[in-house]
Amino acid sequence: MNKPIIQFKDFSFKYDSQADPTLKHINLEINPGEKILLAGPSGSGKSTIGRCLNGLIPNVDHGELKGTCLVNGKDITKASLFDLSFTTSTILQDSDSQFIGMTVGEDIAFSLENDCFTRETIHQNVDRWATELKLKDLLKQAPQTLSGGQKQMVVLAGVLVDESPILLFDEPLANLDPATGLKTIQLIDQIQKEVNATVIIIEHRVEEVLARHVDRIVLISDGEIIADKAPNALLHQDLLESVGVRSPLYIKALEKAGVDLKQLPDISSIDALPEEKNIAEKLQSWENKQVPPKQKTEKQPLLTLKNVGHRYNKLQKHPLHDVNLTINQGDFVSIVGQNGAGKTTLCRIICGFIENEGQAFFKDQNLADLSIKERAEKIGYVMQDPNQMISQKMIFDEVALGLRLRNVPEEEIKDRVYQTLKVCGLYAFRKWPISALSFGQKKRVTIASILVLEPELIILDEPTAGQDWKTYTDIMNFLRELNQRDKTIMIVTHDMHLMLEYSKRSLAFANGQLIADTKPIDLLTNADLVKEASLKQTSLFELAKHYNLTDPNAFVQAYIDSEEASQHA
């Protein structure tokens, strides 16, 4: 029998900056060639386990360590960061912190150059992974100029060229469009089989990871392992949502329809579900009982764009161009599409961060006549990368900053900040320094700093990326409440369920163009648009097709309507 490549024995760890341990009595063994999913809510300790595996703990992050952690036979308390770098390759959640090269090509090649491979070997490997991950056209660009999803693919390429025995992925899907996310999971699976690597995936999006075989799911809550099971066994236990991790949508749909999951031998994928007539009948019957919500009355135009576009540089292959659309007062709009298609660029134009072709009007006022400060009174923007927004040391001060600049009384500031921190799941950390937060927690701070201002139009770039299901739900329900009070919401997202459940209108982008402006359900039922915009059908649609329901689109819409109705119950 093979000796485990990773061993935790009664392992605990407490950061110097914290009063309580982040990890408590961890006992875990992972064998060579296994693929493990580490799942759990934000702050549960998943990333801390990852930082033990790559040597950041205790070499960079200092604290009180008890027990034993062995990585490929090396005790992490005795091995240097350099030693462990040959064993564990890591894709960090924060892509910007991992770039070294001046160009995409240099960054991908860095580890090979560092290990003194020949020029020919380096070119072959860089070309292979740049082609596989669709980065060939970006090789001469600076990685910092790319979209969030493109940055993540560059980091992925830089790790895959190294072919270490342990591959550690920290939230690898957070900034990727649905099609690229699926491709990434397929690639991880392919690499593992080719080189027999041990793969550790830290991810909230359990359903997406389970698109390919996973040996075990290790579920972590409050620094402790509460389950270590094969996916099918864990899904039968209904533990995920009890700790704040979203269950696969098709399982929730089966439960809504009254299907007894305990009677189904394998629920780890839709393909594994038995094609039984009584299940189809229950799903169809449940769908027929759903009542669609009432539609809002006619709305007034709020934001109008005429032939809007922008080109960052001469090397950009598909600049954003000729965008014509009107956002109405009270709209809840999702902006979706392939990485690098221009979604974030559009948001930057609206906020005045970059110059643009064409014209943009807010109500009847030309936005070109307003300064960035004046636009900020009307339009709030939450960036994709929280590090680009944060300027204060303490969480309370960061969220309060905008109110203080507007001379709001301090007592009112305190009430509004605390209320918003509760919504964003940050109230317990209200006296913490921002430096002690994870990337996902920092993102929540930036969301809170904009939500507390309640501008007329709120634009959020991937607000739920890296967030656990409970925080995701709290944030989105708060945005829905604001929307019901006639606030206008625009969200850039790669989450198809978010698009379906919360937004009433979708803007789809591909290759720098607006290719669709329609209802979310209509977008996802158009095969050509789904392919062009790098989207993906949800598992609800696949479940309906699996059981040959009369109208799969109607079934998806019924599920979305039921979720919205449950929020008002």
JOBELTA-V365229 format. One record per pair of residues at least 24 apart in sequence whose C-alpha atoms are under 7 Angstrom apart, sorted by the first residue. I is the first residue (numbers start at 1). GAP is how many residues later the second one is. Records with the same first field share a line. If there is no record, write none. Layout:
I: GAP / GAP
This chain:
3: 28
4: 25 / 26 / 27 / 28
5: 25 / 26 / 27 / 66 / 67 / 68
6: 24 / 25 / 64 / 65 / 66
7: 62 / 63 / 64
8: 60 / 61 / 62
9: 58 / 59 / 60
10: 57 / 58
11: 55 / 56 / 57 / 58
12: 53 / 54 / 55
13: 50 / 51 / 52 / 53
14: 49 / 50 / 51
15: 47 / 48 / 49
16: 46 / 47 / 48
22: 201
23: 200 / 201
24: 199 / 200
25: 199
26: 198 / 199
32: 166
33: 163 / 164 / 165
34: 164 / 165 / 181
35: 163 / 164 / 165 / 179 / 180
36: 163 / 164 / 165 / 178 / 179 / 180 / 181
37: 163 / 164 / 165 / 177 / 179 / 180 / 181
38: 163 / 164 / 165 / 179 / 180 / 181
39: 163 / 164 / 165 / 178 / 179 / 180 / 181
40: 164 / 179 / 180 / 181 / 203 / 205
41: 180 / 202 / 203 / 204 / 427
42: 425 / 426
44: 176 / 177 / 178 / 179
45: 177 / 178
46: 156 / 174
47: 123
53: 35
54: 30 / 31 / 34
55: 26 / 29
56: 25
86: 78
87: 77 / 78 / 79
88: 76 / 77 / 78 / 79 / 80
89: 70 / 75 / 77 / 78 / 79
90: 69 / 77 / 78 / 79
91: 64 / 65 / 68 / 77 / 78 / 79
92: 77 / 78
93: 77 / 78 / 79
94: 345
95: 56 / 57 / 60
96: 48
102: 40
103: 36 / 37 / 38 / 39 / 40
104: 34 / 35 / 36 / 37 / 38 / 39 / 50
105: 34 / 35
107: 51
108: 46 / 49 / 50
109: 49
111: 51
112: 50
125: 36
129: 28
130: 27
147: 192 / 193
148: 27
149: 26 / 27 / 190
150: 189 / 190
165: 32 / 33
166: 31 / 32 / 33
167: 30 / 31 / 32 / 33
168: 31 / 32 / 33
169: 31 / 32 / 33
170: 31 / 32 / 33
171: 31 / 32 / 295
174: 291 / 292
175: 290
176: 163 / 318
177: 160 / 161 / 162 / 317 / 357 / 358
178: 316 / 356 / 357 / 358
179: 355 / 356 / 357
185: 24 / 27
186: 26
204: 41 / 262 / 264
206: 42
207: 41
231: 37
232: 34 / 35 / 36
236: 25 / 26
244: 224 / 225 / 226
245: 223 / 224
246: 223
249: 290 / 291
250: 289 / 290 / 293
257: 25 / 26 / 29
270: 273
275: 272
280: 267 / 269
284: 265
287: 268 / 271
290: 268 / 272
292: 269
293: 268
299: 29 / 30
300: 28 / 29
301: 25 / 26 / 27 / 28 / 62
302: 25 / 26 / 27 / 60 / 61
303: 24 / 25 / 58 / 59 / 60
304: 56 / 57 / 58
305: 54 / 55 / 56
306: 52 / 53 / 54
307: 50 / 51 / 52
308: 48 / 49 / 50 / 51
309: 47 / 48 / 49
310: 46 / 47
318: 193 / 194
319: 193
320: 192 / 193
321: 191 / 192
323: 190 / 191
329: 157 / 159
330: 153 / 156 / 157 / 158
331: 157 / 158
332: 151 / 156 / 157 / 158 / 171 / 172 / 173
333: 156 / 157 / 158 / 170 / 171 / 172 / 173
334: 156 / 157 / 158 / 159 / 165 / 169 / 171 / 172 / 173
335: 156 / 157 / 158 / 171 / 172 / 173
336: 156 / 157 / 158 / 171 / 172 / 173
337: 171 / 172 / 173 / 196 / 197 / 198
338: 171 / 172 / 195 / 196
341: 168 / 169 / 170 / 171
342: 167 / 170
343: 149 / 166
344: 117
351: 24 / 28
377: 78
378: 77 / 78 / 79
379: 76 / 77 / 78 / 79
380: 70 / 75 / 77 / 78 / 79
381: 69 / 77 / 78 / 79
382: 64 / 65 / 68 / 77 / 78 / 79
383: 77 / 78
384: 77 / 78
386: 56 / 57 / 60
389: 57
390: 56
393: 40 / 41
394: 37 / 38 / 39 / 40
395: 35 / 36 / 37 / 38 / 39 / 50
396: 34 / 35
398: 51
399: 46 / 49 / 50
400: 49
402: 51
403: 50
416: 36
417: 35
420: 28 / 32
421: 27
423: 51 / 52
424: 24 / 47 / 50 / 51
425: 46
440: 26 / 27
456: 31 / 32
457: 30 / 31 / 32
458: 30 / 31 / 32
459: 30 / 31 / 32
460: 30 / 31 / 32
461: 30 / 31 / 32
462: 29 / 30 / 31
496: 42
497: 41
500: 60
501: 59
508: 25
509: 24
521: 36
